[in-house]
Amino acid sequence: MKVMKFAPMKEILKLAEEQKVAYGAFVTVSYETALAAIEAGSELNCPVIFITGTDCCDLMGGFEGTVETVKRAAANAQVPIALHLDHCRTYEECVQAIHAGYSSVMIDGSSLPFEENIALTKKVVDYAHTLGITVEGELGKLVGEEGNLVVKGPEGAQTDPQEAKEFVERTGVDCLAVSIGTQHGHYIAAPQLNIERLKAIQEVVEVPLVLHGGSGTPIDQVQESIRHGIRKINVATDVLTAVADSFEELKKQPGFKYNTAMFVNSKNAAKELIKGKMKDFRFEK
Ligand code: 13P
């Protein structure tokens, strides 16, 4: 296996900023889902960012297993690939992921009071930056579920622009996840992104902005958010849905057999979904 190193996510986001596009950050839970995104990125010459929460890592053998799984899938990739720890709530786990080989971590102190979020985020930044690792912070809460945290109710939880400015300046984060009306998981009611709030954040915040809850968000709204500074878009539910649906569709076909081709088919379904997102986020037809 060729020894590859994950790219710092910061560099990928810098590229996105220069090109005024966003790059998708796709969930991986297995070798096949990693391969799906790597094949998609390779075919479209598009950098790939992987997001893995600790629940995803558990499925791949912890942080080390995840690093090995993604490296193996990426062995022949010609595009930059970043491996990012998603929604981590502790300093200790961020450090473990970094030692295992991650190139980027998200420390999510968004459920904490403002000053505590700053203190925790800055502690991770101070350590990660000595090793060239990218750090994402979060301010404001996404409606829906993030692990054990369940947030209800819309606008009150969204990111405050002045707080965002202060947060970025005091912590030194490389990018900031903002809450502007998206939600994790499947939408029950259609989202209405708060683009005016995003514009106000973009005016005062110097770092690239991140949109979580990319699944199911109408593409015109997503592209409008990219025009106003969103440079990374997290997509999990749509990838997992493509995988689940592929099995159901296959089972309806005449002559269906339970065999390994099922997994090739699901990898290809995830790949097509990811290619579509990559094109949308780069405004390509
Ligand atoms: P979705 O599952 O809604 O795509 O959200 C993913 C996400 O934001 C992970 O951090």
Residues whose N, C-alpha, C, O or C-beta is under 5 A from the ligand:
A	BS01	13P	D86 Q183 H184 G185 H212 G213 G214 S215 N234 V235 A236 T237 D238
